[in-house]
Structures are given as C-alpha cells and as structure tokens.
Amino acid sequence: MPKTAINPTREQNYPLWYQEVIKAADMAESSSVRGCMVIKPWGYAIWENIRKALDKEFKRTGHKNAYFPLFIPKSYLEKEAEHVEGFAKECAVVTHSRLEQVEGQEGLVPAGKLTQELVVRPTSETIIGESFSKWVNSYKDLPLLINQWANVVRWELRPRLFLRTAEFLWQEGHTVHSTADEAVDETLMILDIYADFCKDLLAMPVLKGKKTESEKFPGAVDTYCVEAMMQDKKALQAGTSHFLGQNFAKSSEIKFQNKEGEMEYAWTTSWGVSTRLIGGLIMAHSDDDGLILPPRVAPAQIVLLPIYKNPDDAKKILSYLENLKSELENITYHGENLVVVLDDSEATSSARSWDWIKKGVPVRVEVGMRDLEKDSLFVGRRDKPHKDKESISRDNFVSEIVATLDDIYQNIYSKAKSFLDENIVNIDEKEKFYDIFKSKGKQAFVLSHWCGCPECEKAIKEDLKATIRCVPFSSQEEEGKCIYCGKSSKMRVVFAKSY
C-alpha cells in the first residue's frame, strides 16, 4: 500500500492535491463545456445532504420553496445601476431564438434575433422582484419568505471544480418585509443558520461578520458573511446574507399599503450558499489519503467489506453482513436512518478498503472468517490513520455506533477549530503585515486595524492580493492605527487571501 493515496500531497502542491482528492473520490469532473463541471453521484449525494438539511431549516423558519425563470430580460438587470455594474462582466446573454442552416454557410448559424435580449440567471433579485411586485399589495401580505433551489451562470475565467465554475448549483432566498428592522433581523437570522450549518454538519468553523463597501453584494445596503479557513490558510466565503434596503423594491416597484392606508416601498433581503461548500468541505478536512467527510453530510456513514478466500466462506460472511446491514439501517442518527454500503465488488479487499478511504466514508468494517467465528468486526475510522484499526464485538459496535459517529464529527471539528484558532493573528506593524502575506507558508487570518478608507483597502489588495474578508462580529472596539496609512482606527478587520 502506498504511503499516501493522493499524489502530490498537500505540502507538495495544494491546488493539484485538491483536484486529485476530487478525482480519487470520484466526485466530479470537468465538462467539455469550458468552465463547467459534471457532478458525479458521490459528489451530488453530498450536495443532496446539504440541500436536505438546509431546506429543513428554511422551512422551519417559515420559508417556502418556489421556482423562477432561468432567463432574465436584460432590461431587468439595468433597473438597478449598482447591480448591473457588479454582474455585467459575468453575464451570458441569449441573443437569438434558434439555429438554422443557411445556404452557402457551413454548419448551423444563429437566427431569429430576439427583440429583448435575455441574460442567463447570474442571480435572481430582479426577476423575482418582478413577481413580488404583483404578489405584494398590503402589509397583510408580509413578510413574504421565498427560497429557490436552482442553477446559475456566471462566466468564470479561472474555473476550479466546486469552487468556481461557469454554472453552479445553489439556493437563493428572497424575502420582503414591512420594516427595515424586520429585514435586518431576517438577514442576520439566515447568517446564523449558515454558521450553525457549517459547524454542525460540515464540521467547519466560521467567522461571522460584515463585508466592507467594496466587497458587498452589488445593490445591497449591507452584506454579511461567514468565512472559513482552508488548510492552506486561505479564506473561503461559505455563505452570504444581504440586507437590500429598498433599492430593489424601488427598481421593481414592490410596494404595499401600510396599516395607515398609505403606499410605501417594501424592504427586501437575499441570501445564498452554493456547491462551493463542497469545495470548502474538501479543503477544510481532507488529508493526503483523500476525502474526509463528517458523518451527517456523508452519502454513507458505514461501508461493510467482506474478506474471503472461497465461495463457502463468501456465503457465510455475506449473510452475516447482510444481517448487520439491516440492523444498522434501522438506527437513526440525528433524525435520519444510517446509510450503509455492502461492498462485494471483485476488487481485492485491500483495493476496496483503499477506495472507501479515498471517498471519505466515516467508518469501514472488515469481516473475515476469523472475525465471524468470534462475532467481531475489524473497524477503521476515517478521522484516524488508515492503519489504525481495532477489533470490536458486533454487539458493542452496533450499540455504540451513534456515539462513534458523534466522536468522529467532534474530532474533525476540533481539528479544524484548533487550526483556525492557531492561525488567527493580531498584527499592528505594517512590515510584519506585508511579510506574512508575501512569505510562503506564513499566511493566516490577520486581525489588523483599518481606518475605513477604501483607498487603503484597495492598495493592500493590489500589493498583496489580500482582502478584507469581514468586519467580524466578535471584534471589540479599540483604539489603534490603520495597518496601511497609520491613521486612527477603532476596529480590527480580518485580512486574508481567498478563493
């Protein structure tokens, strides 16, 4: 067996390691359409678990699912100036309605030029706003709480599987409220849902905070975010929640009659997470043997691996494992029945075990004739080295499996939390600040003072490719000097390089 399954290792070449983990786990592959990806069953099953858990939370908090058109009239985007400016360079535009063969020309050519050009959905504030303007008439219609599970297209020049692709999957929530305070409360409640989800299901600790003016969503009044640290110490924006004020209500004419009988513009929000969460999951936890999955998001929690040398042994062991599988599948884990795979493929036992290690299944169970005779199981855990296995009686394994899975989650989370805590540093000297972002291996989340000046923020981004990830909620007001210009500052912000 090789020392590691993934070549190169994280230390040797982190970006290529990331791609190789996806390939080894058979999660996704690049499409023949540049910038797009094919999500394979194992990767899509992870997305389904993400979707199921978040959808449950959205519905618990009163939101309902709907679906809106993929195509958006270009004129809709142009209604909100800041919004169209922010997305203009990423838009795919439909200009014709069909293809046809033209005499004297080779191949099919566009025909039927549209009188109204259509943008392939980069985000849906404008098209949903058009519907909301018809749905909302009175304060009695509010709040209106809608979520959409969909795909979007943003023309990505530097694609990377799950992290940045021209087409990706996401959810986008859109809500309408009668007051600014109610809309802000909604925005922050969703941010808490995202943060709790990242912690509880993805075992990924995050920082919550507010985006700066230059980093906020185009057209928003305020954007709030959750930021996660990857193992190369870069930041990943794991989710955003936007307080849109009345900007989109005015551009879409979302008005309501208040209790006093007067017409006024509503207050709106939007918020979303996408398949980039899967990229974050990979980079936050996986090792040089492949993918590591927290139990609640794993497509299967347990894989059963029979080991035998002849048909008679195979029959006995498979019968034993079928019974074990049925018993395990009747056990609930955080409200869901355990998913168990019995792998009796023709590959060698070593190859089968190695395949499931690379796929990140939390628990591997091997059973041979000796184990069968002792009514015991040979168990490996993905949060531990692959050679670290132990023999456990069948009864003890079954009775302790829920506690085992919780322990695996806690180990994965604790490791990620410790890594985050160890790599958040306070820096007050400009020279040291520049050194940490220019020197290989020294990267971190840097808490430094910032005067609030956009020019200082822009200069740091140009010099170091480091951005202000957020103004963290946890930051205490304190006197200091801007890390770039030296002017007075009352707050520290999080600087980091990011995906």
Salt bridges, closest charged atoms under 4 A:
ASP26 OD1 - LYS40 NZ 2.54
GLU29 OE1 - LYS40 NZ 3.76
ASP55 OD2 - LYS59 NZ 2.82
GLU57 OE1 - ARG60 NH2 2.80
GLU100 OE1 - ARG98 NE 3.55
GLU117 OE1 - LYS74 NZ 3.15
GLU130 OE2 - LYS134 NZ 3.74
GLU156 OE1 - ARG164 NH1 3.72
GLU172 OE1 - HIS174 NE2 2.75
GLU182 OE2 - HIS177 ND1 2.86
GLU186 OE2 - HIS63 NE2 2.72
ASP192 OD1 - LYS208 NZ 2.55
ASP200 OD1 - LYS199 NZ 3.82
GLU213 OE2 - LYS216 NZ 2.76
GLU215 OE2 - LYS461 NZ 3.87
ASP222 OD1 - LYS210 NZ 3.19
GLU227 OE2 - LYS211 NZ 2.95
GLU227 OE1 - ARG469 NE 3.13
GLU253 OE1 - LYS255 NZ 3.43
ASP287 OD1 - ARG382 NH2 2.73
ASP288 OD1 - ARG10 NE 3.00
ASP289 OD2 - HIS386 ND1 3.01
GLU327 OE1 - ARG394 NH1 2.86
GLU329 OE2 - LYS325 NZ 2.72
GLU336 OE1 - LYS52 NZ 3.86
ASP355 OD1 - LYS358 NZ 3.77
GLU366 OE2 - LYS389 NZ 2.87
ASP383 OD2 - ARG381 NH2 2.83
ASP406 OD1 - HIS334 NE2 3.07
ASP407 OD2 - ARG381 NH2 2.82
ASP421 OD2 - LYS417 NZ 2.93
ASP428 OD1 - ARG492 NH1 2.96
ASP435 OD2 - LYS442 NZ 2.71
GLU478 OE2 - HIS449 NE2 2.87
GLU478 OE2 - ARG492 NE 3.01
